[in-house]
Amino acid sequence: MERQIGKTRLLLVQGDITRQAVDAIVNAANSSLMGGGGVDGAIHRAGGPTILAACKEIVARDGRLPAGRAVVTPGGNLPARWVVHTVGPIYRDGGLGEAATLASCYRESLAAAAEVGARSICFPSISTGAYRYPIEAAAQVAVTTTVAEIPRHDFAEVRFCLFSERDLAVYQAAIAEVA
Ligand code: ADP
């Protein structure tokens, strides 16, 4: 599924984000930036030790990364040149600012990627795995925030990579509503 938003192509794909040939992929990290399970583990496994070394430097300098923020490291052995690490909210009941924090992840990740000169970026479904954000609600935040931010930047392509067919269908429905 594909949409054109001004000069930017918005694309949905199903698959493994570590295989995506874009300038920057986004990692759904945790605040320690020390790697973990899910998409985080897959990115560190595929990208090799350069990524963790860069994460350790960032944490030594700036401390743990708060939810909603984003930082950039090299992509190591990945096809992507950069990894944008962002920390999604842990979902509790939706009344603790989870949506605002999740929106901030997408905004800050786009800004961080743009700042290093990335012209294409690929997002996973942030917070909908171990952090238990309900996928329908998360997809709506991901898509509306991204579509609203695209005109502020100069990306040729913004891609969402969904791991399962079901998640892909949920993001497709979210895009059909807003774009
Ligand atoms: P979080 O802790 O932010 O919830 P997870 O990594 O647990 O992050 O899950 C986020 C989403 O990433 C889930 O939908 C999960 O299915 C998906 N995912 C896991 N591995 C990959 C991968 N290699 N490529 C793309 N998406 C993945």
Backbone and ligand atoms as CSV (ligand in chain L), in Angstrom:
chain,resi,resn,atom,element,x,y,z
A,1,MET,N,N,0.847,-1.208,0.000
A,1,MET,CA,C,0.000,0.000,0.000
A,1,MET,C,C,0.876,1.249,0.000
A,2,GLU,N,N,0.454,2.221,-0.769
A,2,GLU,CA,C,1.288,3.388,-0.992
A,2,GLU,C,C,0.439,4.645,-1.108
A,3,ARG,N,N,0.933,5.742,-0.537
A,3,ARG,CA,C,0.269,7.040,-0.672
A,3,ARG,C,C,1.325,8.077,-0.986
A,4,GLN,N,N,0.967,9.079,-1.756
A,4,GLN,CA,C,1.865,10.199,-2.002
A,4,GLN,C,C,1.400,11.370,-1.135
A,5,ILE,N,N,2.305,11.908,-0.326
A,5,ILE,CA,C,1.967,13.073,0.501
A,5,ILE,C,C,2.949,14.174,0.132
A,6,GLY,N,N,2.512,15.080,-0.721
A,6,GLY,CA,C,3.454,16.073,-1.249
A,6,GLY,C,C,4.556,15.356,-2.014
A,7,LYS,N,N,5.821,15.584,-1.616
A,7,LYS,CA,C,6.941,14.949,-2.306
A,7,LYS,C,C,7.345,13.620,-1.672
A,8,THR,N,N,6.608,13.207,-0.652
A,8,THR,CA,C,7.006,12.018,0.124
A,8,THR,C,C,6.081,10.839,-0.158
A,9,ARG,N,N,6.717,9.681,-0.407
A,9,ARG,CA,C,5.952,8.454,-0.596
A,9,ARG,C,C,5.783,7.790,0.762
A,10,LEU,N,N,4.554,7.458,1.112
A,10,LEU,CA,C,4.266,6.741,2.360
A,10,LEU,C,C,3.948,5.301,1.975
A,11,LEU,N,N,4.717,4.363,2.561
A,11,LEU,CA,C,4.655,2.979,2.112
A,11,LEU,C,C,4.472,2.033,3.292
A,12,LEU,N,N,3.642,0.999,3.093
A,12,LEU,CA,C,3.491,-0.047,4.110
A,12,LEU,C,C,4.022,-1.345,3.554
A,13,VAL,N,N,4.870,-2.031,4.332
A,13,VAL,CA,C,5.351,-3.341,3.902
A,13,VAL,C,C,5.239,-4.314,5.071
A,14,GLN,N,N,5.176,-5.592,4.742
A,14,GLN,CA,C,5.230,-6.618,5.770
A,14,GLN,C,C,6.598,-7.275,5.713
A,15,GLY,N,N,7.224,-7.507,6.859
A,15,GLY,CA,C,8.515,-8.188,6.846
A,15,GLY,C,C,9.374,-7.850,8.038
A,16,ASP,N,N,10.679,-8.056,7.832
A,16,ASP,CA,C,11.685,-7.882,8.876
A,16,ASP,C,C,12.359,-6.536,8.659
A,17,ILE,N,N,12.272,-5.660,9.636
A,17,ILE,CA,C,12.788,-4.301,9.462
A,17,ILE,C,C,14.311,-4.292,9.251
A,18,THR,N,N,14.995,-5.317,9.751
A,18,THR,CA,C,16.465,-5.329,9.598
A,18,THR,C,C,16.883,-5.518,8.135
A,19,ARG,N,N,15.942,-5.935,7.285
A,19,ARG,CA,C,16.255,-6.148,5.867
A,19,ARG,C,C,15.905,-4.961,5.000
A,20,GLN,N,N,15.364,-3.922,5.589
A,20,GLN,CA,C,14.857,-2.795,4.793
A,20,GLN,C,C,16.015,-1.915,4.317
A,21,ALA,N,N,16.058,-1.691,3.025
A,21,ALA,CA,C,17.115,-0.862,2.432
A,21,ALA,C,C,16.642,0.582,2.359
A,22,VAL,N,N,16.739,1.247,3.512
A,22,VAL,CA,C,16.391,2.669,3.612
A,22,VAL,C,C,17.566,3.348,4.321
A,23,ASP,N,N,17.586,4.659,4.331
A,23,ASP,CA,C,18.693,5.359,4.997
A,23,ASP,C,C,18.697,5.104,6.503
A,24,ALA,N,N,17.515,5.104,7.106
A,24,ALA,CA,C,17.426,4.934,8.557
A,24,ALA,C,C,16.286,4.008,8.927
A,25,ILE,N,N,16.565,3.058,9.834
A,25,ILE,CA,C,15.465,2.287,10.423
A,25,ILE,C,C,15.314,2.725,11.879
A,26,VAL,N,N,14.099,2.604,12.378
A,26,VAL,CA,C,13.807,3.014,13.748
A,26,VAL,C,C,13.750,1.768,14.626
A,27,ASN,N,N,14.383,1.870,15.785
A,27,ASN,CA,C,14.374,0.790,16.759
A,27,ASN,C,C,13.433,1.133,17.910
A,28,ALA,N,N,12.540,0.202,18.233
A,28,ALA,CA,C,11.708,0.341,19.433
A,28,ALA,C,C,12.544,-0.139,20.607
A,29,ALA,N,N,13.361,0.771,21.142
A,29,ALA,CA,C,14.349,0.431,22.162
A,29,ALA,C,C,13.736,0.541,23.559
A,30,ASN,N,N,14.549,0.259,24.576
A,30,ASN,CA,C,14.147,0.605,25.944
A,30,ASN,C,C,15.134,1.641,26.467
A,31,SER,N,N,14.822,2.252,27.595
A,31,SER,CA,C,15.586,3.409,28.078
A,31,SER,C,C,17.062,3.134,28.344
A,32,SER,N,N,17.398,1.880,28.564
A,32,SER,CA,C,18.807,1.558,28.844
A,32,SER,C,C,19.652,1.586,27.570
A,33,LEU,N,N,19.015,1.462,26.425
A,33,LEU,CA,C,19.685,1.344,25.106
A,33,LEU,C,C,20.668,0.179,25.067
A,34,MET,N,N,20.453,-0.830,25.894
A,34,MET,CA,C,21.387,-1.954,25.952
A,34,MET,C,C,20.891,-3.165,25.158
A,35,GLY,N,N,19.891,-2.976,24.352
A,35,GLY,CA,C,19.346,-4.089,23.575
A,35,GLY,C,C,18.270,-4.793,24.381
A,36,GLY,N,N,17.545,-5.678,23.729
A,36,GLY,CA,C,16.453,-6.367,24.423
A,36,GLY,C,C,15.862,-7.399,23.494
A,37,GLY,N,N,14.564,-7.640,23.659
A,37,GLY,CA,C,13.903,-8.627,22.800
A,37,GLY,C,C,13.244,-7.953,21.616
A,38,GLY,N,N,12.392,-8.677,20.938
A,38,GLY,CA,C,11.606,-8.115,19.846
A,38,GLY,C,C,12.460,-7.483,18.775
A,39,VAL,N,N,11.993,-6.368,18.279
A,39,VAL,CA,C,12.651,-5.703,17.164
A,39,VAL,C,C,14.038,-5.191,17.591
A,40,ASP,N,N,14.184,-4.811,18.842
A,40,ASP,CA,C,15.454,-4.334,19.389
A,40,ASP,C,C,16.527,-5.428,19.265
A,41,GLY,N,N,16.196,-6.618,19.730
A,41,GLY,CA,C,17.136,-7.739,19.647
A,41,GLY,C,C,17.498,-8.047,18.207
A,42,ALA,N,N,16.493,-8.026,17.333
A,42,ALA,CA,C,16.729,-8.340,15.916
A,42,ALA,C,C,17.685,-7.320,15.291
A,43,ILE,N,N,17.520,-6.051,15.645
A,43,ILE,CA,C,18.369,-4.994,15.070
A,43,ILE,C,C,19.812,-5.140,15.564
A,44,HIS,N,N,20.001,-5.391,16.848
A,44,HIS,CA,C,21.370,-5.553,17.355
A,44,HIS,C,C,22.022,-6.828,16.796
A,45,ARG,N,N,21.252,-7.887,16.657
A,45,ARG,CA,C,21.816,-9.131,16.094
A,45,ARG,C,C,22.261,-8.909,14.659
A,46,ALA,N,N,21.408,-8.275,13.870
A,46,ALA,CA,C,21.712,-8.107,12.443
A,46,ALA,C,C,22.748,-7.011,12.214
A,47,GLY,N,N,22.763,-6.003,13.073
A,47,GLY,CA,C,23.653,-4.855,12.848
A,47,GLY,C,C,25.032,-5.011,13.437
A,48,GLY,N,N,25.178,-5.926,14.404
A,48,GLY,CA,C,26.489,-6.162,15.005
A,48,GLY,C,C,26.838,-5.177,16.103
A,49,PRO,N,N,28.070,-5.337,16.675
A,49,PRO,CA,C,28.455,-4.642,17.909
A,49,PRO,C,C,28.644,-3.130,17.796
A,50,THR,N,N,28.784,-2.617,16.589
A,50,THR,CA,C,28.954,-1.159,16.428
A,50,THR,C,C,27.778,-0.398,17.022
A,51,ILE,N,N,26.585,-0.962,16.888
A,51,ILE,CA,C,25.381,-0.258,17.339
A,51,ILE,C,C,25.374,-0.155,18.865
A,52,LEU,N,N,25.669,-1.280,19.538
A,52,LEU,CA,C,25.668,-1.272,21.007
A,52,LEU,C,C,26.768,-0.354,21.542
A,53,ALA,N,N,27.920,-0.357,20.888
A,53,ALA,CA,C,29.022,0.511,21.323
A,53,ALA,C,C,28.585,1.980,21.258
A,54,ALA,N,N,27.897,2.347,20.199
A,54,ALA,CA,C,27.432,3.733,20.056
A,54,ALA,C,C,26.349,4.046,21.085
A,55,CYS,N,N,25.483,3.074,21.375
A,55,CYS,CA,C,24.438,3.272,22.392
A,55,CYS,C,C,25.075,3.497,23.759
A,56,LYS,N,N,26.100,2.708,24.068
A,56,LYS,CA,C,26.777,2.846,25.374
A,56,LYS,C,C,27.398,4.230,25.523
A,57,GLU,N,N,27.980,4.734,24.458
A,57,GLU,CA,C,28.560,6.092,24.499
A,57,GLU,C,C,27.488,7.137,24.786
A,58,ILE,N,N,26.349,6.983,24.146
A,58,ILE,CA,C,25.256,7.949,24.337
A,58,ILE,C,C,24.777,7.930,25.785
A,59,VAL,N,N,24.603,6.722,26.340
A,59,VAL,CA,C,24.108,6.614,27.717
A,59,VAL,C,C,25.157,7.126,28.707
A,60,ALA,N,N,26.439,6.861,28.425
A,60,ALA,CA,C,27.503,7.362,29.309
A,60,ALA,C,C,27.501,8.896,29.318
A,61,ARG,N,N,27.197,9.487,28.175
A,61,ARG,CA,C,27.221,10.948,28.061
A,61,ARG,C,C,25.930,11.587,28.588
A,62,ASP,N,N,24.789,11.032,28.193
A,62,ASP,CA,C,23.502,11.716,28.440
A,62,ASP,C,C,22.589,10.997,29.426
A,63,GLY,N,N,22.962,9.786,29.833
A,63,GLY,CA,C,22.083,9.017,30.712
A,63,GLY,C,C,21.032,8.250,29.914
A,64,ARG,N,N,20.123,7.624,30.639
A,64,ARG,CA,C,19.089,6.808,29.990
A,64,ARG,C,C,18.197,7.662,29.097
A,65,LEU,N,N,17.669,7.044,28.066
A,65,LEU,CA,C,16.831,7.785,27.109
A,65,LEU,C,C,15.372,7.738,27.586
A,66,PRO,N,N,14.776,8.892,27.866
A,66,PRO,CA,C,13.380,8.879,28.325
A,66,PRO,C,C,12.422,8.436,27.209
A,67,ALA,N,N,11.277,7.921,27.596
A,67,ALA,CA,C,10.230,7.570,26.622
A,67,ALA,C,C,9.860,8.811,25.817
A,68,GLY,N,N,9.650,8.611,24.517
A,68,GLY,CA,C,9.253,9.716,23.641
A,68,GLY,C,C,10.417,10.414,22.951
A,69,ARG,N,N,11.656,10.106,23.382
A,69,ARG,CA,C,12.834,10.744,22.779
A,69,ARG,C,C,13.481,9.799,21.767
A,70,ALA,N,N,14.406,10.354,20.951
A,70,ALA,CA,C,15.078,9.542,19.929
A,70,ALA,C,C,16.531,9.966,19.790
A,71,VAL,N,N,17.405,8.991,19.558
A,71,VAL,CA,C,18.818,9.256,19.274
A,71,VAL,C,C,19.247,8.405,18.076
A,72,VAL,N,N,20.341,8.814,17.431
A,72,VAL,CA,C,20.791,8.128,16.214
A,72,VAL,C,C,22.153,7.474,16.451
A,73,THR,N,N,22.298,6.231,15.957
A,73,THR,CA,C,23.615,5.579,15.898
A,73,THR,C,C,23.845,5.110,14.456
A,74,PRO,N,N,25.079,4.716,14.158
A,74,PRO,CA,C,25.313,4.086,12.861
A,74,PRO,C,C,24.538,2.765,12.759
A,75,GLY,N,N,24.354,2.281,11.548
A,75,GLY,CA,C,23.614,1.045,11.318
A,75,GLY,C,C,24.475,-0.208,11.304
A,76,GLY,N,N,25.776,-0.057,11.510
A,76,GLY,CA,C,26.651,-1.242,11.522
A,76,GLY,C,C,26.520,-2.040,10.242
A,77,ASN,N,N,26.252,-3.338,10.385
A,77,ASN,CA,C,26.156,-4.223,9.213
A,77,ASN,C,C,24.787,-4.226,8.543
A,78,LEU,N,N,23.893,-3.378,8.998
A,78,LEU,CA,C,22.551,-3.340,8.392
A,78,LEU,C,C,22.610,-2.679,7.011
A,79,PRO,N,N,21.642,-2.954,6.154
A,79,PRO,CA,C,21.549,-2.182,4.907
A,79,PRO,C,C,21.319,-0.694,5.192
A,80,ALA,N,N,20.641,-0.386,6.285
A,80,ALA,CA,C,20.388,1.015,6.647
A,80,ALA,C,C,21.660,1.649,7.195
A,81,ARG,N,N,21.899,2.904,6.832
A,81,ARG,CA,C,23.101,3.592,7.294
A,81,ARG,C,C,23.002,4.004,8.769
A,82,TRP,N,N,21.770,4.293,9.208
A,82,TRP,CA,C,21.565,4.741,10.588
A,82,TRP,C,C,20.459,3.945,11.265
A,83,VAL,N,N,20.559,3.873,12.587
A,83,VAL,CA,C,19.440,3.395,13.399
A,83,VAL,C,C,19.012,4.537,14.315
A,84,VAL,N,N,17.731,4.846,14.264
A,84,VAL,CA,C,17.147,5.823,15.188
A,84,VAL,C,C,16.542,5.024,16.336
A,85,HIS,N,N,17.052,5.220,17.541
A,85,HIS,CA,C,16.541,4.494,18.704
A,85,HIS,C,C,15.543,5.389,19.426
A,86,THR,N,N,14.345,4.879,19.582
A,86,THR,CA,C,13.345,5.647,20.326
A,86,THR,C,C,12.708,4.728,21.357
A,87,VAL,N,N,12.215,5.309,22.430
A,87,VAL,CA,C,11.625,4.522,23.516
A,87,VAL,C,C,10.135,4.805,23.564
A,88,GLY,N,N,9.344,3.797,23.268
A,88,GLY,CA,C,7.892,3.948,23.308
A,88,GLY,C,C,7.383,3.908,24.737
A,89,PRO,N,N,6.131,4.320,24.926
A,89,PRO,CA,C,5.523,4.222,26.254
A,89,PRO,C,C,5.142,2.779,26.564
A,90,ILE,N,N,5.271,2.413,27.829
A,90,ILE,CA,C,4.695,1.149,28.290
A,90,ILE,C,C,3.212,1.429,28.510
A,91,TYR,N,N,2.337,0.662,27.844
A,91,TYR,CA,C,0.905,0.945,27.930
A,91,TYR,C,C,0.331,0.419,29.237
A,92,ARG,N,N,-0.391,1.299,29.939
A,92,ARG,CA,C,-1.070,0.833,31.162
A,92,ARG,C,C,-2.582,0.876,30.924
A,93,ASP,N,N,-3.190,2.070,30.976
A,93,ASP,CA,C,-4.636,2.119,30.716
A,93,ASP,C,C,-5.007,3.191,29.702
A,94,GLY,N,N,-4.027,3.845,29.116
A,94,GLY,CA,C,-4.298,4.880,28.129
A,94,GLY,C,C,-4.493,6.251,28.753
A,95,GLY,N,N,-4.601,6.305,30.082
A,95,GLY,CA,C,-4.844,7.575,30.761
A,95,GLY,C,C,-3.590,8.224,31.314
A,96,LEU,N,N,-2.446,7.677,30.967
A,96,LEU,CA,C,-1.187,8.180,31.534
A,96,LEU,C,C,-0.316,8.855,30.472
A,97,GLY,N,N,-0.987,9.435,29.459
A,97,GLY,CA,C,-0.232,10.149,28.434
A,97,GLY,C,C,0.446,9.248,27.422
A,98,GLU,N,N,0.007,7.987,27.343
A,98,GLU,CA,C,0.658,7.057,26.426
A,98,GLU,C,C,0.601,7.546,24.979
A,99,ALA,N,N,-0.547,8.089,24.554
A,99,ALA,CA,C,-0.691,8.519,23.156
A,99,ALA,C,C,0.253,9.685,22.841
A,100,ALA,N,N,0.367,10.622,23.770
A,100,ALA,CA,C,1.259,11.770,23.552
A,100,ALA,C,C,2.715,11.316,23.482
A,101,THR,N,N,3.070,10.371,24.333
A,101,THR,CA,C,4.449,9.859,24.316
A,101,THR,C,C,4.728,9.110,23.016
A,102,LEU,N,N,3.760,8.306,22.593
A,102,LEU,CA,C,3.949,7.557,21.346
A,102,LEU,C,C,4.061,8.518,20.157
A,103,ALA,N,N,3.228,9.542,20.127
A,103,ALA,CA,C,3.303,10.539,19.050
A,103,ALA,C,C,4.681,11.196,19.038
A,104,SER,N,N,5.195,11.485,20.230
A,104,SER,CA,C,6.516,12.089,20.347
A,104,SER,C,C,7.600,11.182,19.753
A,105,CYS,N,N,7.471,9.871,19.931
A,105,CYS,CA,C,8.440,8.925,19.337
A,105,CYS,C,C,8.516,9.115,17.823
A,106,TYR,N,N,7.361,9.200,17.173
A,106,TYR,CA,C,7.347,9.332,15.711
A,106,TYR,C,C,7.890,10.696,15.294
A,107,ARG,N,N,7.466,11.762,15.997
A,107,ARG,CA,C,7.961,13.111,15.679
A,107,ARG,C,C,9.459,13.225,15.867
A,108,GLU,N,N,9.936,12.771,17.015
A,108,GLU,CA,C,11.374,12.910,17.320
A,108,GLU,C,C,12.224,12.013,16.428
A,109,SER,N,N,11.710,10.857,16.076
A,109,SER,CA,C,12.474,9.965,15.193
A,109,SER,C,C,12.613,10.578,13.800
A,110,LEU,N,N,11.535,11.149,13.297
A,110,LEU,CA,C,11.610,11.811,11.983
A,110,LEU,C,C,12.598,12.973,12.035
A,111,ALA,N,N,12.536,13.775,13.086
A,111,ALA,CA,C,13.428,14.934,13.212
A,111,ALA,C,C,14.886,14.486,13.340
A,112,ALA,N,N,15.136,13.434,14.131
A,112,ALA,CA,C,16.510,12.955,14.327
A,112,ALA,C,C,17.078,12.400,13.023
A,113,ALA,N,N,16.254,11.681,12.274
A,113,ALA,CA,C,16.708,11.129,10.988
A,113,ALA,C,C,16.969,12.253,9.987
A,114,ALA,N,N,16.089,13.232,9.965
A,114,ALA,CA,C,16.261,14.362,9.045
A,114,ALA,C,C,17.551,15.118,9.370
A,115,GLU,N,N,17.846,15.215,10.643
A,115,GLU,CA,C,19.023,15.969,11.066
A,115,GLU,C,C,20.329,15.337,10.576
A,116,VAL,N,N,20.393,14.007,10.486
A,116,VAL,CA,C,21.615,13.384,9.958
A,116,VAL,C,C,21.580,13.270,8.434
A,117,GLY,N,N,20.504,13.718,7.824
A,117,GLY,CA,C,20.443,13.737,6.361
A,117,GLY,C,C,19.756,12.546,5.723
A,118,ALA,N,N,19.082,11.730,6.528
A,118,ALA,CA,C,18.357,10.589,5.951
A,118,ALA,C,C,17.227,11.093,5.058
A,119,ARG,N,N,17.051,10.454,3.902
A,119,ARG,CA,C,15.952,10.824,3.003
A,119,ARG,C,C,14.888,9.736,2.959
A,120,SER,N,N,15.201,8.602,3.585
A,120,SER,CA,C,14.185,7.551,3.698
A,120,SER,C,C,14.307,6.918,5.079
A,121,ILE,N,N,13.159,6.527,5.615
A,121,ILE,CA,C,13.121,6.019,6.997
A,121,ILE,C,C,12.061,4.941,7.087
A,122,CYS,N,N,12.321,3.952,7.930
A,122,CYS,CA,C,11.351,2.871,8.119
A,122,CYS,C,C,11.082,2.659,9.605
A,123,PHE,N,N,9.808,2.663,9.970
A,123,PHE,CA,C,9.376,2.479,11.360
A,123,PHE,C,C,8.837,1.072,11.588
A,124,PRO,N,N,9.090,0.509,12.763
A,124,PRO,CA,C,8.318,-0.672,13.192
A,124,PRO,C,C,7.071,-0.166,13.923
A,125,SER,N,N,6.280,-1.079,14.417
A,125,SER,CA,C,5.105,-0.699,15.196
A,125,SER,C,C,5.539,-0.522,16.654
A,126,ILE,N,N,5.916,0.711,16.989
A,126,ILE,CA,C,6.498,1.005,18.302
A,126,ILE,C,C,5.477,0.740,19.423
A,127,SER,N,N,5.930,0.088,20.477
A,127,SER,CA,C,5.167,-0.160,21.715
A,127,SER,C,C,4.120,-1.263,21.634
A,128,THR,N,N,3.905,-1.873,20.460
A,128,THR,CA,C,2.791,-2.835,20.373
A,128,THR,C,C,3.211,-4.282,20.638
A,129,GLY,N,N,4.479,-4.478,21.033
A,129,GLY,CA,C,4.930,-5.817,21.399
A,129,GLY,C,C,4.974,-5.936,22.909
A,130,ALA,N,N,6.172,-6.003,23.455
A,130,ALA,CA,C,6.364,-6.160,24.900
A,130,ALA,C,C,5.708,-5.018,25.690
A,131,TYR,N,N,5.586,-3.843,25.088
A,131,TYR,CA,C,5.025,-2.695,25.804
A,131,TYR,C,C,3.494,-2.624,25.720
A,132,ARG,N,N,2.884,-3.569,24.987
A,132,ARG,CA,C,1.435,-3.857,25.062
A,132,ARG,C,C,0.474,-2.741,24.683
A,133,TYR,N,N,0.920,-1.830,23.849
A,133,TYR,CA,C,-0.003,-0.793,23.367
A,133,TYR,C,C,-0.971,-1.473,22.403
A,134,PRO,N,N,-2.281,-1.326,22.564
A,134,PRO,CA,C,-3.225,-1.967,21.630
A,134,PRO,C,C,-2.953,-1.485,20.203
A,135,ILE,N,N,-2.843,-2.428,19.285
A,135,ILE,CA,C,-2.336,-2.095,17.945
A,135,ILE,C,C,-3.223,-1.112,17.188
A,136,GLU,N,N,-4.558,-1.228,17.317
A,136,GLU,CA,C,-5.428,-0.304,16.568
A,136,GLU,C,C,-5.177,1.138,16.991
A,137,ALA,N,N,-5.096,1.350,18.307
A,137,ALA,CA,C,-4.861,2.700,18.826
A,137,ALA,C,C,-3.455,3.174,18.474
A,138,ALA,N,N,-2.481,2.295,18.571
A,138,ALA,CA,C,-1.094,2.676,18.254
A,138,ALA,C,C,-0.952,3.029,16.776
A,139,ALA,N,N,-1.626,2.265,15.921
A,139,ALA,CA,C,-1.542,2.524,14.478
A,139,ALA,C,C,-2.117,3.892,14.144
A,140,GLN,N,N,-3.193,4.245,14.808
A,140,GLN,CA,C,-3.805,5.550,14.564
A,140,GLN,C,C,-2.856,6.682,14.951
A,141,VAL,N,N,-2.203,6.548,16.093
A,141,VAL,CA,C,-1.232,7.559,16.525
A,141,VAL,C,C,-0.046,7.598,15.556
A,142,ALA,N,N,0.451,6.428,15.193
A,142,ALA,CA,C,1.620,6.353,14.293
A,142,ALA,C,C,1.325,7.043,12.969
A,143,VAL,N,N,0.180,6.721,12.399
A,143,VAL,CA,C,-0.155,7.221,11.065
A,143,VAL,C,C,-0.525,8.707,11.092
A,144,THR,N,N,-1.354,9.119,12.040
A,144,THR,CA,C,-1.757,10.536,12.050
A,144,THR,C,C,-0.556,11.425,12.354
A,145,THR,N,N,0.289,11.016,13.295
A,145,THR,CA,C,1.463,11.827,13.634
A,145,THR,C,C,2.412,11.917,12.443
A,146,THR,N,N,2.669,10.788,11.818
A,146,THR,CA,C,3.614,10.763,10.704
A,146,THR,C,C,3.101,11.590,9.531
A,147,VAL,N,N,1.842,11.420,9.196
A,147,VAL,CA,C,1.262,12.180,8.078
A,147,VAL,C,C,1.314,13.686,8.366
A,148,ALA,N,N,1.089,14.058,9.618
A,148,ALA,CA,C,1.139,15.480,9.984
A,148,ALA,C,C,2.560,16.040,9.937
A,149,GLU,N,N,3.554,15.211,10.221
A,149,GLU,CA,C,4.949,15.677,10.281
A,149,GLU,C,C,5.644,15.688,8.922
A,150,ILE,N,N,5.190,14.863,8.011
A,150,ILE,CA,C,5.867,14.712,6.715
A,150,ILE,C,C,6.125,16.052,6.021
A,151,PRO,N,N,5.157,16.978,5.987
A,151,PRO,CA,C,5.396,18.253,5.289
A,151,PRO,C,C,6.492,19.116,5.920
A,152,ARG,N,N,6.846,18.844,7.167
A,152,ARG,CA,C,7.903,19.617,7.831
A,152,ARG,C,C,9.299,19.170,7.417
A,153,HIS,N,N,9.391,18.044,6.698
A,153,HIS,CA,C,10.689,17.473,6.341
A,153,HIS,C,C,10.776,17.255,4.839
A,154,ASP,N,N,11.912,16.643,4.447
A,154,ASP,CA,C,12.158,16.466,3.025
A,154,ASP,C,C,12.430,14.992,2.694
A,155,PHE,N,N,11.657,14.079,3.274
A,155,PHE,CA,C,11.881,12.663,3.005
A,155,PHE,C,C,11.328,12.280,1.635
A,156,ALA,N,N,12.079,11.462,0.911
A,156,ALA,CA,C,11.560,10.881,-0.326
A,156,ALA,C,C,10.587,9.754,0.016
A,157,GLU,N,N,10.905,9.022,1.123
A,157,GLU,CA,C,10.040,7.902,1.497
A,157,GLU,C,C,9.981,7.705,3.007
A,158,VAL,N,N,8.788,7.467,3.492
A,158,VAL,CA,C,8.574,7.054,4.876
A,158,VAL,C,C,7.828,5.720,4.816
A,159,ARG,N,N,8.409,4.722,5.468
A,159,ARG,CA,C,7.886,3.361,5.359
A,159,ARG,C,C,7.529,2.830,6.744
A,160,PHE,N,N,6.457,2.059,6.818
A,160,PHE,CA,C,6.179,1.288,8.036
A,160,PHE,C,C,6.378,-0.177,7.688
A,161,CYS,N,N,7.121,-0.888,8.535
A,161,CYS,CA,C,7.349,-2.317,8.315
A,161,CYS,C,C,6.658,-3.089,9.426
A,162,LEU,N,N,5.629,-3.856,9.063
A,162,LEU,CA,C,4.864,-4.629,10.050
A,162,LEU,C,C,5.268,-6.088,9.969
A,163,PHE,N,N,5.394,-6.672,11.129
A,163,PHE,CA,C,5.923,-8.030,11.210
A,163,PHE,C,C,4.893,-9.064,10.766
A,164,SER,N,N,3.632,-8.854,11.103
A,164,SER,CA,C,2.612,-9.853,10.792
A,164,SER,C,C,1.598,-9.302,9.790
A,165,GLU,N,N,0.907,-10.220,9.155
A,165,GLU,CA,C,-0.126,-9.848,8.189
A,165,GLU,C,C,-1.260,-9.084,8.883
A,166,ARG,N,N,-1.566,-9.494,10.099
A,166,ARG,CA,C,-2.631,-8.841,10.844
A,166,ARG,C,C,-2.257,-7.398,11.183
A,167,ASP,N,N,-1.031,-7.202,11.644
A,167,ASP,CA,C,-0.576,-5.841,11.958
A,167,ASP,C,C,-0.575,-4.983,10.698
A,168,LEU,N,N,-0.183,-5.567,9.594
A,168,LEU,CA,C,-0.199,-4.833,8.327
A,168,LEU,C,C,-1.614,-4.358,8.001
A,169,ALA,N,N,-2.595,-5.235,8.187
A,169,ALA,CA,C,-3.987,-4.879,7.890
A,169,ALA,C,C,-4.466,-3.738,8.788
A,170,VAL,N,N,-4.039,-3.745,10.044
A,170,VAL,CA,C,-4.442,-2.681,10.972
A,170,VAL,C,C,-3.849,-1.334,10.532
A,171,TYR,N,N,-2.595,-1.341,10.128
A,171,TYR,CA,C,-1.974,-0.088,9.660
A,171,TYR,C,C,-2.591,0.364,8.330
A,172,GLN,N,N,-2.948,-0.587,7.478
A,172,GLN,CA,C,-3.617,-0.237,6.212
A,172,GLN,C,C,-4.920,0.491,6.496
A,173,ALA,N,N,-5.680,-0.026,7.445
A,173,ALA,CA,C,-6.965,0.598,7.788
A,173,ALA,C,C,-6.739,1.996,8.355
A,174,ALA,N,N,-5.693,2.154,9.165
A,174,ALA,CA,C,-5.405,3.466,9.758
A,174,ALA,C,C,-5.038,4.480,8.673
A,175,ILE,N,N,-4.264,4.054,7.701
A,175,ILE,CA,C,-3.884,4.966,6.613
A,175,ILE,C,C,-5.094,5.307,5.754
A,176,ALA,N,N,-5.926,4.320,5.497
A,176,ALA,CA,C,-7.125,4.568,4.684
A,176,ALA,C,C,-8.006,5.643,5.320
A,177,GLU,N,N,-7.963,5.746,6.644
A,177,GLU,CA,C,-8.770,6.758,7.331
A,177,GLU,C,C,-8.216,8.162,7.232
A,178,VAL,N,N,-6.887,8.297,7.191
A,178,VAL,CA,C,-6.325,9.650,7.278
A,178,VAL,C,C,-5.646,10.150,6.005
A,179,ALA,N,N,-5.238,9.276,5.120
A,179,ALA,CA,C,-4.472,9.752,3.964
A,179,ALA,C,C,-5.055,9.256,2.652
L,1,ADP,P1,P,7.947,-2.616,22.200
L,1,ADP,O1,O,8.770,-2.976,23.411
L,1,ADP,O2,O,8.097,-1.159,21.816
L,1,ADP,O3,O,6.530,-3.058,22.334
L,1,ADP,P2,P,8.637,-4.933,20.520
L,1,ADP,O4,O,9.916,-5.149,19.793
L,1,ADP,O5,O,8.306,-5.869,21.630
L,1,ADP,O6,O,8.668,-3.381,20.995
L,1,ADP,O7,O,7.439,-4.957,19.484
L,1,ADP,C1,C,7.178,-3.934,18.572
L,1,ADP,C2,C,6.671,-4.533,17.275
L,1,ADP,O8,O,7.789,-4.971,16.496
L,1,ADP,C3,C,5.763,-5.737,17.436
L,1,ADP,O9,O,4.642,-5.559,16.579
L,1,ADP,C4,C,6.623,-6.897,16.932
L,1,ADP,O10,O,5.833,-7.902,16.318
L,1,ADP,C5,C,7.473,-6.203,15.894
L,1,ADP,N1,N,8.731,-6.862,15.503
L,1,ADP,C6,C,9.475,-7.758,16.175
L,1,ADP,N2,N,10.569,-8.107,15.454
L,1,ADP,C7,C,10.513,-7.384,14.285
L,1,ADP,C8,C,11.334,-7.303,13.117
L,1,ADP,N3,N,12.457,-8.029,12.991
L,1,ADP,N4,N,10.940,-6.463,12.115
L,1,ADP,C9,C,9.815,-5.722,12.236
L,1,ADP,N5,N,9.012,-5.760,13.308
L,1,ADP,C10,C,9.338,-6.592,14.322
